[in-house]
Amino acid sequence: MSRLKLAIAAAMKAKKTWDRIPPEQRRKVVETAKTQGPAIAKKAAVATRTRGPVLARRVAEAIEKARKPR
């Protein structure tokens, strides 16, 4: 599965999750992101560099497993 498809699947999952969060909690998340966003982004970048390929493989395996008919 290509990286683009994985990125699109992850984005769609994030959007569905975001839509399920109540509006009051969304505001809190956005406020927290404004103040702590740079630190979180730095940690995410480090984690992506160190664990990116393993995480991408696990996500791809989970997606394939979910798509297989039971």
N, C-alpha and C positions, 0 to 999 in steps of 0.2 A: 504494500500500500504506500502510495507516495506521501511525502511530507505535507503536501498541500491538502490532501484529503484528511490527514490526521489533524491538521490545523483547523480546517473547517469543522470537523466533527467536535473538536474541543471547544471551538467558539460557539457552536450551536448548543452544546451541553451547558456552557457557562451562561448563555442567554436564558435558557430554560430555568436554570437554577436561580438566576437573578430575578426572573419574573415571579418566582414563588416566594421570594423574601418580602415581608410586609414593608410598605413604604417608609414607616418610621425607622426600621432597621436599615433600610437602604441609605437613608440620610446619614445615619451613624457611620456606616461603612465608608461613604464618600468623605465625611469629615475626617475620619481616621486616615484615609488614604492621602488627604491633602497634607496632613502633618507628618505622617510616618512613611509616606510613599517612597521617597528617595532611599531610605534605609531598606525597605522591603524589596525594592527593585534591585538594589545591590546584592542582597542575599539571594534573590531569584537568579540573577545573572551568574553568581558563583555556583549555585546548585546546578544550573543548566550546563555550565562548562564541565563540572565534575561528574554529574549523573545523567546528563541529557540523553546519550544513546541508550542507556539501560532503561530509563523512564519511557522513552519513545517506543522501545521494543515492547515493554509491558503494556503500554496503552494499546498498541497495535494488536497484541495477542488478546487482550480483553475485548476489543471491538470485534475481532474475528470470532471469538468464542460466543459473543452475544448474537452475532449474525447467523451462526449455524443453527439449522432447524433442530429442534429437540425431539 
